[in-house]
Amino acid sequence: MDLFKRFVNFFMDILETVAFVGSIFIVVYLFLLQPHQVRGASMDKTFHNGEYILTSKISYRIGSPQRGDIIVFMSPKNADIDFIKRIIGLPGDEIMIEAGLVHVNGEALNEDYANTKTDIFPNSFVNEGQIVTVPENSYFVMGDNRERSSDSREFGFIPRQSIIGKVFFRYFPPNKVGPIKNPFTS
């Protein structure tokens, strides 16, 4: 009988530990951090297909999105799909794409992170040389691989409430582990 009692106590200790660790994981996942896997080539040069990143869900509860931040947000066409893109335009910014260059508030951006020049797709949200103003509580986002990115050039502005969080750390592959820096604030 004593052996059975010790076994039950041991089992209950393990169960308590699993429940405690599980509840911590749930709180972290729901409110603080979320892992994501990069899918596709839209962020090539910065991220490649199959890499794993961590997204901070709390960053924009205590601060505001900044130009150059890489974010994860719900796709405007299907909320079940998450997109990863770089913020190019903030609320109130005037965006113009002309001759392959992105202009924000009349100045061409230095985009060393971008894979290629920025082209406009036919029948898109933005036209060559057209100025668009980012509305309040919205953002203009683009992938770093401009040739392979479905982004604000195509679907327009994204609302702030669609943003899941800010990408702040890459944890796979091992040779690229480290924090993600914003080229405009670093």
Wavefront OBJ file of the C-alpha trace (Angstrom):
o trace
v 0.000 0.000 0.000
v 2.868 2.355 0.817
v 4.366 1.786 -2.661
v 1.039 2.649 -4.304
v 0.780 5.868 -2.271
v 4.315 6.886 -3.279
v 3.511 6.182 -6.922
v 0.349 8.330 -6.766
v 2.282 11.185 -5.094
v 5.013 10.936 -7.721
v 2.421 10.958 -10.514
v 0.639 13.972 -8.983
v 3.957 15.871 -8.742
v 4.600 15.257 -12.428
v 1.038 16.269 -13.321
v 1.372 19.525 -11.313
v 4.660 20.317 -13.072
v 3.185 19.655 -16.509
v 0.114 21.801 -15.712
v 2.318 24.639 -14.418
v 4.644 24.592 -17.438
v 1.658 24.305 -19.777
v -0.080 27.313 -18.242
v 3.115 29.395 -18.520
v 3.425 28.368 -22.181
v -0.184 29.361 -22.889
v 0.229 32.790 -21.260
v 3.486 33.432 -23.164
v 1.974 32.252 -26.466
v -1.257 34.238 -26.131
v 0.143 37.506 -24.778
v 3.918 37.812 -25.195
v 5.649 35.784 -27.928
v 4.647 33.676 -30.863
v 6.893 31.520 -33.046
v 6.436 31.679 -36.816
v 7.944 29.873 -39.758
v 8.811 31.938 -42.826
v 6.966 30.572 -45.835
v 7.773 31.670 -49.345
v 10.321 34.005 -50.873
v 8.759 37.438 -50.252
v 11.370 38.387 -47.635
v 14.422 36.864 -49.384
v 17.696 38.468 -48.571
v 16.483 39.070 -44.986
v 14.617 35.777 -44.358
v 14.448 32.595 -46.393
v 11.763 29.947 -46.696
v 11.779 27.587 -43.714
v 13.494 29.903 -41.220
v 11.978 30.260 -37.741
v 11.387 33.598 -36.047
v 9.887 34.923 -32.819
v 7.246 37.626 -32.904
v 6.718 39.967 -29.945
v 3.011 40.474 -29.328
v 3.627 43.046 -26.624
v 5.908 45.463 -28.527
v 3.063 47.464 -30.025
v 1.023 47.500 -26.826
v 3.755 49.572 -25.211
v 5.078 51.323 -28.342
v 4.196 52.155 -31.922
v 5.250 50.453 -35.149
v 8.242 52.138 -36.804
v 9.374 52.380 -40.419
v 11.682 49.434 -41.095
v 10.109 47.111 -38.505
v 9.399 43.626 -39.789
v 5.932 42.545 -38.745
v 3.652 39.540 -38.901
v 0.033 40.359 -39.713
v -3.154 38.675 -40.864
v -3.478 38.497 -44.643
v -6.022 41.032 -45.928
v -7.532 38.311 -48.130
v -7.581 35.425 -45.623
v -7.305 36.042 -41.862
v -6.197 32.417 -41.355
v -2.903 33.172 -43.141
v -0.120 35.235 -41.587
v 2.101 37.460 -43.741
v 5.560 38.778 -42.899
v 6.557 42.154 -44.385
v 8.521 45.311 -43.614
v 6.774 48.562 -42.650
v 7.538 51.219 -45.274
v 4.861 53.832 -44.560
v 3.431 55.071 -41.277
v 0.101 56.874 -40.756
v 0.204 60.224 -42.559
v 3.178 59.310 -44.787
v 3.011 59.983 -48.509
v 4.279 57.006 -50.529
v 5.291 57.125 -54.191
v 7.007 54.465 -56.288
v 8.733 55.731 -59.400
v 11.489 54.306 -61.609
v 12.026 51.417 -59.200
v 12.545 53.628 -56.143
v 10.298 54.009 -53.106
v 9.804 57.592 -51.963
v 8.442 58.420 -48.517
v 7.416 62.027 -47.933
v 9.320 63.094 -51.039
v 12.611 61.333 -50.216
v 13.880 58.119 -51.801
v 14.473 55.370 -49.255
v 17.882 53.725 -49.002
v 16.769 50.106 -49.067
v 19.910 47.984 -48.759
v 17.697 45.185 -47.412
v 15.636 44.964 -50.630
v 16.501 42.231 -53.107
v 15.659 44.186 -56.264
v 14.250 47.502 -57.420
v 10.582 48.104 -56.726
v 8.264 47.531 -59.661
v 4.544 48.133 -59.889
v 2.209 45.338 -60.955
v -0.591 45.980 -63.479
v -4.018 46.632 -61.917
v -2.505 47.197 -58.474
v -3.440 49.466 -55.595
v -0.494 51.758 -56.420
v 0.393 53.105 -59.866
v 3.758 54.328 -61.131
v 4.400 57.886 -59.888
v 1.122 58.035 -57.944
v 1.260 59.466 -54.405
v -0.815 57.635 -51.799
v -1.247 58.855 -48.230
v -1.281 56.247 -45.451
v -4.509 56.641 -43.429
v -4.667 56.877 -39.655
v -4.147 53.526 -37.874
v -2.861 51.939 -41.097
v 0.508 50.987 -42.591
v 2.083 50.495 -46.005
v 4.131 47.259 -46.033
v 6.346 45.514 -48.562
v 8.400 42.354 -48.752
v 12.159 42.671 -49.189
v 12.052 40.513 -52.329
v 9.983 42.946 -54.369
v 9.633 40.635 -57.377
v 8.016 37.873 -55.307
v 5.977 39.789 -52.733
v 2.243 40.272 -52.439
v 2.156 43.459 -50.393
v 0.631 46.950 -50.074
v 1.447 47.674 -53.713
v -1.190 45.050 -54.514
v -3.671 44.963 -51.610
v -3.313 48.444 -50.113
v -2.853 49.542 -46.523
v -3.066 47.186 -43.584
v -4.961 48.226 -40.457
v -3.108 48.263 -37.137
v -5.534 45.727 -35.648
v -4.313 43.184 -38.243
v -0.773 43.298 -36.846
v 0.076 40.246 -34.740
v 3.473 41.521 -33.662
v 7.007 42.637 -34.389
v 9.628 40.125 -35.512
v 12.542 40.478 -33.096
v 14.542 37.227 -33.169
v 15.501 34.441 -35.595
v 16.138 31.089 -33.900
v 16.650 28.786 -36.891
v 18.851 28.009 -38.773
v 21.613 27.877 -36.144
v 24.118 29.842 -38.252
v 21.706 32.824 -38.396
v 20.427 32.894 -34.798
v 20.126 36.396 -33.412
v 18.107 39.586 -32.988
v 16.475 41.319 -35.952
v 17.463 44.964 -36.319
v 15.559 47.828 -37.866
v 17.806 49.445 -40.528
v 16.283 52.879 -39.873
v 16.817 52.918 -36.089
v 19.939 50.758 -35.661
l 1 2 3 4 5 6 7 8 9 10 11 12 13 14 15 16 17 18 19 20 21 22 23 24 25 26 27 28 29 30 31 32 33 34 35 36 37 38 39 40 41 42 43 44 45 46 47 48 49 50 51 52 53 54 55 56 57 58 59 60 61 62 63 64 65 66 67 68 69 70 71 72 73 74 75 76 77 78 79 80 81 82 83 84 85 86 87 88 89 90 91 92 93 94 95 96 97 98 99 100 101 102 103 104 105 106 107 108 109 110 111 112 113 114 115 116 117 118 119 120 121 122 123 124 125 126 127 128 129 130 131 132 133 134 135 136 137 138 139 140 141 142 143 144 145 146 147 148 149 150 151 152 153 154 155 156 157 158 159 160 161 162 163 164 165 166 167 168 169 170 171 172 173 174 175 176 177 178 179 180 181 182 183 184 185 186
